[in-house]
């Protein structure tokens, strides 16, 4: 039997900063573009170019990046689940659950599962169902959070609050624009910048915290050793 080894070495702090830069750039470009567009400072027939930088569009750089970091978070949770199982940890299932959740969220970014829910139940906003699901998942994972080191637990809670605050909180607050057919306005699109910035920032913070968790105690960068056998 032949064995192959793969070692990944990542500095959590540098990785977090590296991932956060596109969040700032994408949000800034979106905001600047909307300010120019709604003040008639861009050609009226060139919207299809501008849409690439609209964080509210499915076919945009923002959607691609959100999908990418959600998928990355899911993959890191899979790695942590594997490490837990290898070390006979108690939270293997919880990490696997998180991995599945992040992969579903990454799919939702491009498929629009939550928008599909809106088409099925037109009288109730998807954020209502989302809030119920978040509450159930949060309560179910309290034992898991309690087992985490205090710093990791604190960062996870903050990251979750930021993400949910954007995905559900800001989304719920902007339902008024949808009801009153005011989504094609500067105000709504500036709120979109806030929402997407919070969502992406929450994910990046979670990735940073998870990389710190993966790193052996007292050692940085984080090192993950994977063995392949044939």
trRosetta pair geometry for C-beta under 8 A, 3 or more apart (Angstrom, degrees):
i j d omega theta_ij theta_ji phi_ij phi_ji
1 229 5.6 6 172 -172 114 106
1 230 6.9 163 -161 80 67 38
2 229 7.1 156 83 -154 47 55
2 230 4.9 -15 61 61 97 93
3 227 5.8 -19 -167 -168 105 105
3 228 7.1 147 -161 79 52 49
3 229 5.2 -20 -103 -100 73 78
4 227 7.2 144 76 -162 47 53
4 228 4.2 -17 63 63 100 102
4 229 7.6 -170 21 -74 71 31
4 230 7.4 32 -6 -3 107 104
5 225 6.5 -18 -165 -166 103 94
5 226 7.3 146 -157 79 53 47
5 227 5.7 -24 -101 -103 70 68
5 228 7.6 -162 -72 21 23 75
6 225 7.3 153 81 -155 49 47
6 226 4.7 -17 63 62 100 96
6 227 7.8 -171 22 -76 74 25
6 228 7.0 48 -9 -13 108 106
7 223 6.2 -11 -170 -166 100 96
7 224 7.1 159 -153 79 50 47
7 225 5.0 -13 -101 -101 82 75
7 226 7.8 -180 -78 21 37 67
8 222 7.9 -4 109 107 90 87
8 223 7.0 160 80 -151 53 45
8 224 4.6 -3 52 53 103 98
8 226 7.7 30 -5 0 100 106
9 221 5.0 97 175 81 78 124
9 222 7.3 163 -152 80 42 48
9 223 5.3 -5 -102 -101 75 79
10 14 7.9 -145 -180 69 68 100
10 15 5.3 31 175 -55 110 139
10 211 5.9 -89 106 -149 120 126
10 221 5.2 -169 88 171 25 125
10 222 5.0 -19 66 57 84 98
10 224 8.0 6 12 2 105 102
11 14 4.1 49 88 23 116 112
11 15 6.2 168 81 -17 57 87
11 220 6.1 69 -130 166 74 102
11 221 3.9 -85 -73 -98 57 111
11 222 7.5 164 -96 11 18 75
12 15 5.7 -60 -142 39 26 111
12 16 6.2 29 160 -22 65 107
12 208 5.5 100 176 -160 94 65
12 211 3.8 165 -107 105 94 116
12 212 4.7 70 -131 -61 173 71
12 215 6.4 -87 -31 -29 122 133
12 220 6.7 -85 15 -137 96 116
12 221 7.0 163 -13 -144 64 75
12 222 5.9 79 -50 -22 92 114
13 16 5.8 -55 -149 33 27 112
13 17 6.6 22 155 -13 62 106
13 208 7.4 61 -96 -149 34 110
13 220 7.8 37 2 -176 101 147
14 17 5.8 -56 -148 39 33 109
14 18 6.0 36 153 -23 67 108
14 221 7.9 -47 32 -103 115 120
15 18 5.5 -54 -145 36 30 115
15 19 6.3 22 158 -13 65 109
15 207 7.1 -114 131 133 114 111
15 208 6.8 172 89 -101 94 70
15 211 5.8 131 63 -64 145 174
16 19 6.0 -61 -147 40 27 105
16 20 6.1 24 156 -22 64 112
16 204 6.1 109 -152 165 71 94
16 205 7.4 54 -144 -104 117 40
16 207 6.9 167 -98 91 74 93
16 208 3.5 37 -90 -94 124 120
16 211 7.5 -146 -49 39 92 136
17 20 5.7 -58 -142 35 30 111
17 21 6.8 45 157 -36 63 95
18 21 6.3 -44 -160 10 28 114
19 22 7.0 -54 -170 31 40 102
19 23 7.3 43 140 -20 65 108
19 69 6.2 110 -164 -112 122 122
19 204 4.6 177 114 -129 116 106
19 207 6.3 5 54 75 172 146
19 208 7.8 -150 48 -55 129 91
20 23 5.2 -52 -160 30 49 121
20 24 6.6 45 149 -18 75 101
20 201 7.1 50 -129 -119 94 73
20 204 5.1 125 -79 162 76 159
21 24 6.0 -58 -154 36 34 107
21 25 6.2 29 153 -16 68 111
22 25 5.4 -57 -138 42 37 112
22 26 5.7 35 164 -19 72 108
22 65 5.5 -156 138 -141 135 147
23 26 6.3 -56 -142 38 22 106
23 27 6.3 17 159 -14 59 113
23 65 7.7 -174 -78 138 59 139
23 197 6.5 104 172 -139 99 66
23 200 4.4 176 -119 120 109 128
23 201 5.8 124 177 -70 156 70
23 204 6.2 -87 -36 -25 145 147
24 27 6.0 -62 -146 40 26 108
24 28 6.1 26 157 -20 64 111
25 28 5.9 -58 -146 37 26 110
25 29 6.3 23 158 -17 64 108
26 29 5.9 -54 -144 37 28 109
26 30 6.3 31 155 -20 63 107
26 53 7.5 -166 -152 -153 68 77
26 55 6.7 104 151 -85 105 107
26 61 6.2 -150 -118 107 112 107
26 62 5.0 136 178 -94 132 86
26 65 6.2 -135 -54 34 158 155
26 196 7.7 -95 119 131 115 127
26 200 7.6 93 65 -18 133 175
27 30 5.7 -54 -148 36 30 113
27 31 6.3 28 156 -18 65 108
27 55 7.2 19 -103 -58 57 148
27 193 5.3 104 -158 -165 86 92
27 196 6.7 -180 -96 92 91 102
27 197 4.5 48 -103 -84 145 106
27 200 7.9 -151 -50 46 110 137
28 31 5.9 -57 -147 38 29 109
28 32 6.2 25 157 -15 65 110
29 32 5.9 -56 -142 41 29 109
29 33 6.0 32 157 -22 65 110
29 53 4.8 -99 133 -162 114 129
30 33 5.8 -59 -147 36 25 112
30 34 6.4 20 158 -16 63 109
30 53 5.7 -164 -83 151 60 85
30 54 6.4 106 -131 -125 95 31
30 55 4.6 -7 -108 -17 156 104
30 62 6.7 33 -64 -60 131 142
30 189 7.6 -150 164 170 97 96
30 192 7.3 -115 162 104 136 104
30 193 5.2 172 101 -99 121 98
30 196 7.4 52 27 62 172 143
31 34 6.0 -59 -148 37 28 107
31 35 6.4 28 155 -19 64 107
31 190 6.7 62 -126 -121 87 75
31 193 4.9 55 -72 -111 92 160
32 35 5.8 -55 -149 35 31 112
32 36 6.4 26 155 -15 65 108
33 36 5.9 -61 -152 40 29 108
33 37 6.0 26 155 -21 67 112
33 42 7.6 21 -160 -46 69 157
33 50 5.5 152 -174 -156 123 98
33 53 5.1 139 -32 97 160 128
33 54 7.1 -117 102 -74 142 68
34 37 5.6 -53 -136 38 32 111
34 38 6.0 13 171 -3 68 111
34 54 7.8 101 -68 -114 97 83
34 186 6.0 135 156 -135 103 72
34 189 4.3 -174 -134 122 146 135
34 190 6.5 -167 105 -64 148 68
34 193 7.5 -126 17 -43 144 121
35 38 6.8 -63 -137 45 20 95
35 39 6.2 2 164 -1 58 120
35 186 7.2 72 -100 -144 46 119
36 39 6.2 -77 -147 48 23 99
36 41 4.3 -94 -162 74 76 112
36 42 5.0 78 133 -35 106 107
37 40 7.9 31 173 -70 31 26
37 41 7.4 -81 -59 50 19 74
37 42 5.1 -33 -94 34 62 128
37 47 7.7 78 -137 -110 128 83
37 50 6.1 102 -81 -168 130 160
38 185 7.2 71 -126 -172 141 41
38 186 3.9 -170 98 -71 170 104
38 189 7.4 178 -35 40 135 138
39 186 8.0 53 -42 -86 75 141
40 44 7.7 -11 -137 -68 80 95
42 46 6.3 -112 160 68 99 117
42 50 6.5 82 147 -73 158 137
43 46 4.1 70 77 0 107 117
44 47 7.6 -10 177 -38 41 96
46 49 4.9 -25 172 26 91 118
46 50 6.4 93 120 -20 82 99
47 50 5.3 -62 -149 42 43 112
47 51 6.0 55 153 -37 75 99
48 51 5.6 -37 -144 19 32 120
49 52 6.4 -45 -179 7 39 112
50 53 6.3 -70 -172 43 50 98
50 54 6.6 61 135 -42 77 103
51 54 4.9 -43 -145 13 47 123
51 57 4.9 105 -176 -78 89 168
51 59 7.1 33 135 83 113 92
51 60 6.5 -119 150 -84 66 103
52 57 7.7 -75 -89 76 15 145
52 59 7.6 -54 -105 125 58 79
52 60 5.5 148 -166 -129 32 71
52 61 6.1 52 163 -17 81 93
53 60 6.5 172 -66 -158 7 112
53 61 6.4 -1 -101 29 54 114
53 62 7.4 85 -162 -24 39 104
54 57 4.2 74 84 -8 107 111
54 60 5.5 -123 63 -96 63 150
54 62 7.4 -104 100 19 32 130
54 189 7.6 -66 -144 -142 96 115
54 192 8.0 5 -178 123 77 151
55 60 6.7 -150 -99 109 26 151
55 62 4.0 -111 -117 155 70 176
55 63 7.8 151 -155 -44 49 69
55 192 5.5 162 79 145 106 106
55 193 6.3 123 30 -96 144 52
55 195 8.0 165 122 74 129 90
55 196 4.1 -106 168 -5 140 170
56 189 6.8 -103 -7 -122 136 76
56 192 4.6 -52 -58 -148 111 150
56 196 7.7 -123 -63 -45 59 131
57 60 4.2 105 78 -34 101 122
57 62 7.7 105 55 48 75 110
57 63 6.9 -100 98 -23 60 126
58 63 5.5 87 -163 -103 36 167
58 110 6.6 104 -171 -140 100 49
58 112 6.6 -50 -100 -55 132 117
59 63 6.9 -49 -76 44 9 144
60 63 4.9 99 57 6 79 99
60 64 7.1 -140 98 -3 45 88
61 64 5.6 -56 -151 38 35 115
61 65 6.2 31 154 -19 69 107
62 65 5.9 -57 -147 37 29 107
62 66 6.3 29 156 -18 65 107
62 196 6.0 0 -177 -175 133 149
62 200 8.0 -98 -161 -57 86 139
63 66 5.8 -53 -145 37 30 111
63 67 6.3 33 155 -19 63 107
63 109 5.6 157 -164 165 80 100
63 110 6.5 114 161 -87 116 70
64 67 5.8 -59 -152 36 28 112
64 68 6.3 30 152 -23 64 108
65 68 5.4 -52 -147 33 34 116
65 69 6.5 22 161 -11 68 104
65 200 7.0 20 117 -123 110 131
66 69 6.4 -59 -145 40 28 100
66 70 6.2 27 157 -17 64 111
66 106 8.0 180 129 -123 70 64
66 109 5.0 -178 104 -132 109 143
66 196 7.3 -90 -71 -154 132 95
66 199 6.7 14 -129 119 122 121
66 200 5.9 -97 -97 -87 84 94
66 203 7.4 132 -146 11 67 160
67 70 5.9 -61 -147 40 27 110
67 71 6.2 26 156 -19 64 110
67 106 5.0 92 -155 -162 65 82
67 109 4.3 -157 -77 83 84 143
67 110 5.6 29 -91 -35 142 105
68 71 5.9 -60 -150 37 26 110
68 72 6.3 28 152 -21 64 107
68 106 7.9 128 -35 -139 11 116
69 72 5.2 -46 -143 35 37 117
69 73 6.4 43 154 -22 65 99
69 200 6.7 88 51 -146 152 79
69 203 4.8 105 127 128 119 133
69 204 6.4 -41 -163 -71 147 70
69 207 6.7 -93 -167 -38 95 144
70 73 5.7 -49 -150 33 32 112
70 74 6.6 34 150 -19 62 105
70 102 5.4 -172 -179 -176 74 83
70 103 7.7 149 140 -94 93 23
70 105 4.9 -129 -162 101 137 102
70 106 3.7 180 101 -77 115 85
70 109 6.4 165 23 -24 149 135
70 203 6.0 -72 -77 -133 64 144
71 74 5.5 -54 -152 36 34 115
71 75 6.4 34 152 -19 66 105
71 102 7.3 156 -98 139 20 99
71 103 6.7 60 -119 -112 64 65
71 106 4.3 96 -60 -129 76 162
72 75 5.7 -54 -147 36 32 110
72 76 6.4 31 154 -18 65 105
72 207 6.2 17 114 -111 113 134
73 76 5.8 -55 -148 37 31 111
73 77 6.5 33 152 -20 64 105
73 102 4.5 -136 98 -151 101 150
73 203 5.8 -108 -41 -162 142 92
73 206 5.7 32 -128 104 129 120
73 207 5.4 -102 -89 -76 84 89
73 210 7.1 128 -141 12 75 156
74 77 5.7 -53 -151 34 32 112
74 78 6.7 35 150 -21 63 102
74 98 7.8 -166 -118 130 57 69
74 99 5.0 93 -165 -159 70 60
74 100 7.6 118 -144 -48 109 9
74 101 7.6 -165 -104 72 97 53
74 102 3.4 -163 -70 93 85 111
74 103 4.1 115 -149 -54 159 75
74 105 7.9 -179 -57 46 117 94
74 106 6.3 -89 -9 -10 137 131
75 78 5.5 -49 -153 31 36 115
75 79 6.6 38 148 -19 65 101
75 99 7.5 92 -74 -141 15 102
76 79 5.5 -49 -151 34 37 114
76 80 6.4 37 151 -17 66 103
76 207 6.4 128 11 -133 161 77
76 210 5.0 97 135 127 134 139
76 211 7.1 -65 -147 -67 143 70
76 214 7.1 -101 -168 -44 99 141
77 80 5.6 -51 -145 39 34 111
77 81 6.3 41 151 -24 64 102
77 95 5.2 -176 -175 -177 80 78
77 96 7.4 156 143 -92 101 20
77 98 4.4 -139 -145 99 148 103
77 99 3.7 -164 98 -73 113 78
77 102 6.1 142 8 16 139 135
77 210 7.0 -70 -71 -143 66 148
78 81 5.6 -50 -149 33 31 115
78 82 6.5 33 151 -19 63 103
78 95 7.6 156 -89 143 19 100
78 96 7.3 61 -111 -113 59 62
78 99 4.4 99 -60 -130 73 147
79 82 5.7 -55 -153 35 32 112
79 83 6.4 32 150 -18 66 105
79 214 6.8 16 113 -116 118 135
79 224 5.8 -20 -174 -141 134 148
80 83 5.5 -51 -145 37 35 113
80 84 6.3 40 152 -23 66 103
80 95 4.7 -137 100 -149 101 143
80 210 6.6 -97 -47 -166 142 103
80 213 6.7 22 -118 108 133 119
80 214 6.0 -106 -87 -85 92 94
81 84 5.6 -51 -149 33 31 113
81 85 6.5 29 153 -17 64 105
81 92 5.3 85 -161 -158 77 64
81 93 7.9 96 -137 -62 110 11
81 95 3.7 -171 -75 101 80 116
81 96 4.5 95 -127 -61 152 74
81 99 6.1 -66 -16 -21 136 137
82 85 5.8 -55 -148 37 31 109
82 86 6.2 32 152 -20 65 108
83 86 5.6 -54 -145 37 31 114
83 87 6.2 9 160 0 65 112
83 89 7.5 33 114 -1 68 137
83 214 6.9 149 -3 -133 166 82
83 224 7.6 -93 -68 -130 124 94
84 87 6.2 -71 -145 50 25 95
84 89 3.4 -85 -158 56 81 131
84 90 7.7 -88 -174 43 115 29
84 91 5.4 -102 -142 71 152 74
84 92 4.3 -172 105 -81 119 70
84 95 5.8 155 4 11 143 143
85 88 7.6 31 -172 -77 30 29
85 89 7.1 -65 -49 39 26 88
85 92 4.6 77 -67 -116 82 135
89 92 6.0 136 79 -47 91 80
90 147 6.5 -125 76 -146 120 161
91 94 4.4 -50 -167 41 85 119
91 95 5.8 85 132 -24 92 95
91 144 5.7 107 -131 -138 113 91
91 147 6.0 -176 -60 90 124 144
92 95 6.2 -62 -154 37 28 106
92 96 6.3 25 153 -17 65 110
93 96 5.5 -57 -147 39 32 113
93 97 6.2 39 153 -24 66 103
94 97 5.5 -49 -149 32 32 115
94 98 6.6 32 151 -17 63 102
94 141 6.5 117 -146 -131 113 94
94 144 4.0 154 -140 -117 157 138
95 98 5.6 -51 -150 36 35 112
95 99 6.4 41 149 -25 65 103
96 99 5.4 -48 -149 31 35 117
96 100 6.6 35 152 -18 64 101
97 100 5.9 -54 -152 35 31 109
97 101 6.4 33 150 -20 64 108
97 141 7.9 -159 96 -90 139 112
98 101 5.4 -56 -149 37 33 116
98 102 6.3 29 158 -17 68 105
99 102 6.2 -56 -147 36 28 105
99 103 6.4 25 155 -16 62 109
100 103 5.9 -60 -150 39 30 110
100 104 6.4 32 153 -21 65 106
101 104 5.7 -56 -151 34 30 111
101 105 6.5 29 153 -17 65 105
101 137 7.6 97 -109 -144 147 149
102 105 5.5 -51 -147 36 35 113
102 106 6.4 39 152 -22 65 102
103 106 5.6 -49 -148 33 34 113
103 107 6.6 37 151 -19 64 102
104 107 5.6 -53 -152 35 34 112
104 108 6.3 39 148 -25 65 104
104 113 7.7 -37 175 18 88 161
105 108 5.4 -49 -147 31 35 117
105 109 6.9 48 151 -32 61 93
106 109 5.8 -39 -160 13 35 117
106 110 7.9 6 155 4 59 98
107 110 6.8 -77 -165 46 37 89
107 111 5.3 0 159 8 78 126
107 113 7.0 50 109 -27 94 123
108 111 6.1 -69 -117 56 27 92
108 112 6.8 86 -172 -92 60 12
108 113 4.4 -73 -114 25 89 106
108 114 6.0 55 -167 -13 123 92
111 116 7.9 -23 138 -23 91 127
112 115 4.0 -26 172 33 106 120
112 116 6.2 122 117 -27 81 85
113 116 5.4 -50 -155 29 37 117
113 117 6.9 43 147 -23 65 97
114 117 5.4 -42 -156 26 40 116
114 118 6.9 46 145 -21 62 98
114 126 4.5 122 -176 152 89 157
114 130 6.9 16 -127 -67 124 122
115 118 5.3 -44 -156 28 42 118
115 119 6.9 42 147 -19 66 98
115 126 7.3 -86 -79 -26 27 155
116 119 5.7 -52 -154 32 37 110
116 120 6.6 33 149 -17 66 105
117 120 5.7 -59 -152 37 35 110
117 121 6.3 -20 167 30 71 101
117 126 4.4 103 88 -110 122 110
117 129 6.3 -115 174 48 148 151
118 121 7.0 -79 -134 64 23 68
118 122 7.0 61 169 -105 62 50
118 125 7.0 -3 -110 -143 97 47
118 126 5.0 -68 -60 -36 85 109
119 122 7.1 7 -150 -73 26 84
121 124 4.8 -27 143 50 118 97
121 126 7.8 131 65 -80 107 65
121 129 7.8 110 55 -36 149 131
124 128 5.2 -76 176 43 103 145
124 129 7.3 93 129 -33 119 94
125 128 5.4 114 70 -11 75 95
125 172 6.9 127 114 -116 152 74
125 175 5.6 -53 -95 -110 152 140
126 129 5.7 -54 -162 41 52 108
126 130 5.9 57 141 -26 75 107
127 130 5.0 -52 -141 40 37 119
127 131 6.1 44 157 -26 68 99
127 168 5.0 133 -150 -146 99 76
127 171 5.3 175 -82 102 128 113
127 172 4.5 -171 138 -76 164 92
127 175 7.4 -112 17 -57 137 126
128 131 6.0 -50 -150 29 26 109
128 132 6.9 24 151 -15 59 105
129 132 5.7 -56 -153 36 35 112
129 133 6.3 34 152 -19 68 107
130 133 5.7 -56 -147 37 31 110
130 134 6.2 32 155 -20 67 106
130 167 7.1 -132 171 131 148 105
130 168 5.2 -162 111 -98 126 111
131 134 5.7 -52 -145 36 30 112
131 135 6.4 33 154 -21 63 105
131 168 5.7 127 -74 -163 82 144
132 135 5.8 -55 -151 34 30 112
132 136 6.5 27 154 -17 64 107
133 136 5.8 -57 -149 37 31 109
133 137 6.2 26 156 -14 67 109
134 137 5.9 -58 -143 42 28 108
134 138 6.0 32 157 -24 65 110
134 164 5.7 104 -144 -127 153 132
134 168 6.8 -83 -13 -35 153 157
135 138 5.7 -56 -145 35 26 113
135 139 6.4 21 160 -14 63 107
136 139 6.1 -59 -149 38 27 106
136 140 6.2 24 156 -17 64 113
137 140 5.7 -60 -144 40 29 111
137 141 6.1 13 162 -8 66 115
138 141 6.2 -71 -146 44 24 100
138 142 7.3 53 152 -55 59 82
138 160 7.8 135 -102 159 104 148
139 142 6.0 -21 -161 -21 37 114
141 144 4.5 -49 -165 41 75 121
141 145 5.9 80 135 -25 86 96
142 145 5.7 -53 -145 37 33 111
142 146 6.3 37 155 -24 65 105
143 146 5.5 -53 -148 33 33 115
143 147 6.8 31 155 -20 64 103
144 147 6.0 -59 -157 31 31 109
144 148 7.2 38 148 -30 62 100
145 148 5.7 -48 -158 17 39 116
145 153 5.2 100 -176 -135 83 103
145 156 6.8 -153 -122 88 98 137
145 157 7.2 73 -149 -64 136 99
146 153 7.6 60 -92 -113 20 144
148 152 4.5 -116 170 92 116 115
148 153 4.3 149 85 -63 116 88
148 156 6.9 23 108 7 172 143
148 213 7.5 -47 -149 -116 105 129
149 152 4.7 81 61 13 86 107
149 153 6.8 -159 87 -9 39 90
149 213 7.4 -180 30 -114 113 87
150 153 5.7 -57 -144 38 29 113
150 154 6.2 31 158 -22 65 107
151 154 5.7 -54 -147 35 29 112
151 155 6.4 23 157 -14 64 108
151 209 7.9 -167 134 -141 80 96
151 212 7.3 -82 118 128 120 143
152 155 6.0 -60 -147 40 29 106
152 156 6.1 30 156 -21 66 109
152 209 5.6 125 -139 177 65 103
152 210 8.0 85 -145 -88 106 40
152 212 6.8 -164 -90 92 89 109
152 213 4.9 72 -114 -82 136 109
153 156 5.8 -56 -145 36 28 112
153 157 6.4 27 157 -18 63 108
154 157 6.0 -58 -151 36 27 109
154 158 6.4 23 154 -15 64 109
155 158 5.7 -55 -145 40 32 110
155 159 6.0 34 156 -20 67 108
155 205 6.3 -152 -177 163 93 97
155 206 7.6 153 139 -104 94 41
155 208 7.3 -112 -180 91 140 94
155 209 3.6 174 114 -99 135 133
155 212 7.7 74 36 45 164 138
156 159 5.7 -55 -143 38 28 111
156 160 6.2 28 157 -18 64 108
156 206 6.6 64 -121 -122 62 82
156 209 5.8 -163 -60 121 67 157
157 160 5.8 -55 -146 38 28 111
157 161 6.3 29 155 -21 63 107
158 161 5.7 -55 -146 35 29 112
158 162 6.4 29 155 -18 64 106
158 205 6.6 -89 103 148 99 148
159 162 5.9 -56 -150 36 29 110
159 163 6.3 24 155 -15 65 109
159 202 4.8 119 -174 -166 64 70
159 203 7.4 115 -174 -74 110 14
159 205 4.0 -164 -98 95 100 109
159 206 4.0 146 160 -61 155 79
159 209 6.3 -123 -25 6 142 137
160 163 5.8 -58 -144 40 30 108
160 164 5.9 20 163 -10 68 112
160 202 6.8 108 -85 -168 13 121
160 206 7.4 84 -55 -82 64 117
161 164 6.2 -57 -136 45 24 103
161 165 5.8 33 158 -28 61 112
161 202 7.6 -162 68 -118 43 120
162 165 5.7 -56 -144 34 23 116
162 166 6.7 16 158 -12 60 106
162 198 5.3 -152 174 -169 79 83
162 201 5.7 -86 155 96 140 101
162 202 3.7 -177 91 -82 99 98
162 205 6.6 75 41 28 146 144
163 166 6.1 -65 -158 38 28 104
163 167 5.9 10 159 -6 69 116
163 198 6.9 166 -103 141 26 81
163 199 5.5 66 -141 -132 69 53
163 201 8.0 -158 -73 75 67 65
163 202 3.0 -160 -55 113 82 157
163 203 6.3 94 -96 -47 123 67
163 206 7.5 -1 -35 -29 137 127
164 167 5.8 -59 -129 48 31 102
164 168 5.3 -12 -178 23 71 115
164 169 6.9 80 130 -16 65 98
164 202 7.6 158 -2 -142 54 167
165 168 7.2 -54 -107 57 11 80
165 169 4.3 -19 -160 20 51 141
165 170 6.9 60 144 -20 63 89
165 198 5.7 -100 88 175 94 144
165 202 7.9 159 36 -65 90 138
166 169 6.6 -7 -47 50 13 95
166 170 5.2 -11 -146 17 46 124
166 171 7.6 68 149 -24 46 89
166 194 7.2 -161 -124 133 94 67
166 195 4.7 128 -171 -159 87 52
166 196 7.0 163 177 -50 133 12
166 197 7.2 -159 -115 69 141 54
166 198 2.8 172 -64 87 125 117
166 199 4.3 -132 99 -46 139 72
166 201 8.0 126 -31 41 148 95
166 202 6.8 -153 18 -8 123 129
167 170 7.7 64 2 43 11 91
167 171 6.1 -11 165 -12 34 130
167 195 7.3 111 -79 -172 30 95
167 198 7.8 -136 -23 101 60 106
167 199 5.4 93 -58 -97 87 110
168 171 5.8 -62 -133 44 18 112
168 172 5.9 20 165 -22 61 110
169 172 6.0 -61 -152 32 20 107
169 173 6.5 15 154 -16 60 109
170 173 5.5 -56 -147 37 35 114
170 174 6.3 23 157 -13 68 109
170 191 6.2 174 -177 177 107 93
170 194 5.7 -171 -128 105 149 104
170 195 3.9 -159 100 -90 140 90
170 198 6.6 144 -9 32 138 144
171 174 6.1 -66 -149 41 27 102
171 175 7.3 54 148 -49 60 84
171 195 6.1 95 -58 -134 70 138
172 175 5.8 -24 -164 -15 39 115
173 176 7.4 -35 165 6 46 105
173 191 7.2 -141 97 -159 107 135
174 177 5.1 -26 -176 20 77 116
174 178 7.1 79 133 -16 76 94
174 188 6.1 106 -157 -139 117 82
174 191 4.9 155 -86 125 126 147
174 192 7.6 86 -118 -64 170 66
174 195 7.3 -63 -5 -50 141 138
175 178 5.4 -55 -158 37 46 113
175 179 6.1 46 148 -21 75 105
176 179 5.8 -54 -145 37 31 111
176 180 6.2 5 162 4 66 113
176 182 7.8 -15 122 47 73 122
177 180 6.3 -71 -142 53 25 94
177 182 4.4 -102 -152 78 75 93
177 183 5.2 112 137 -78 108 58
177 185 6.9 -134 -148 38 119 118
177 187 7.2 -168 -98 97 130 102
177 188 4.3 132 -168 -96 163 118
177 191 7.5 180 -16 42 148 147
178 181 7.6 26 -176 -74 29 33
178 182 7.9 -86 -44 47 19 67
178 183 5.8 39 -91 -60 61 114
182 185 4.9 -13 174 -6 83 135
182 187 7.4 -6 148 63 118 113
182 188 6.1 161 122 -41 80 128
183 188 5.1 -153 -141 147 42 168
184 188 7.5 6 -5 51 11 137
185 188 4.9 92 61 8 86 101
185 189 7.0 -164 90 -2 45 90
186 189 5.9 -67 -149 44 31 106
186 190 6.2 32 156 -22 69 107
187 190 5.9 -58 -150 34 28 109
187 191 6.6 29 152 -17 63 105
188 191 5.6 -56 -155 36 34 113
188 192 6.6 43 145 -26 65 101
189 192 5.1 -38 -149 25 40 121
189 193 7.1 50 149 -23 60 93
190 193 5.5 -40 -158 24 40 115
190 194 7.1 41 145 -16 63 98
191 194 5.5 -49 -155 34 41 113
191 195 6.3 42 148 -21 69 104
192 195 5.6 -53 -146 37 34 113
192 196 6.1 23 161 -11 68 109
193 196 6.3 -60 -142 43 25 102
193 197 6.0 28 159 -22 63 112
194 197 5.9 -59 -146 37 25 112
194 198 6.4 23 158 -17 62 109
195 198 6.1 -64 -155 36 26 108
195 199 6.4 22 154 -17 64 109
196 199 5.5 -51 -144 37 35 112
196 200 6.1 27 161 -12 69 108
197 200 6.3 -60 -143 43 26 103
197 201 5.9 25 159 -19 64 114
198 201 5.8 -57 -139 40 26 111
198 202 6.2 30 160 -23 62 107
199 202 6.0 -58 -153 32 25 111
199 203 6.7 21 154 -15 62 106
200 203 5.8 -55 -151 36 34 111
200 204 6.3 33 154 -18 67 107
201 204 5.7 -55 -146 38 32 111
201 205 6.3 33 155 -19 66 106
202 205 5.8 -55 -147 36 29 110
202 206 6.4 32 153 -21 63 105
203 206 5.6 -54 -151 34 32 113
203 207 6.5 33 152 -20 66 103
204 207 5.7 -52 -150 34 33 112
204 208 6.4 36 151 -20 65 104
205 208 5.6 -51 -149 35 33 114
205 209 6.4 32 154 -17 65 106
206 209 5.8 -57 -148 39 31 110
206 210 6.1 29 154 -19 66 109
207 210 5.7 -57 -144 39 29 110
207 211 6.3 32 156 -21 65 105
208 211 5.9 -55 -150 34 28 110
208 212 6.7 29 151 -17 62 104
209 212 5.6 -54 -154 35 33 113
209 213 6.5 36 147 -22 65 104
210 213 5.3 -49 -149 33 37 115
210 214 6.4 38 152 -21 67 102
211 214 5.6 -49 -145 34 34 112
211 215 6.6 44 152 -29 62 100
211 222 4.9 -134 -177 -11 79 153
212 215 5.7 -48 -153 23 33 116
212 222 7.3 -117 -86 -67 20 120
214 222 4.6 58 92 -160 102 131
214 224 6.2 -26 171 -71 129 104
215 219 6.0 -156 174 85 95 72
215 220 5.5 3 -156 -96 150 68
215 221 6.8 -119 -109 165 118 37
215 222 3.7 -96 -73 -95 83 77
215 223 7.2 77 -127 11 64 62
216 219 4.5 16 74 42 95 121
216 222 8.0 143 3 -134 59 57
216 223 6.8 -21 -3 43 104 99
219 223 7.2 -35 124 7 126 111
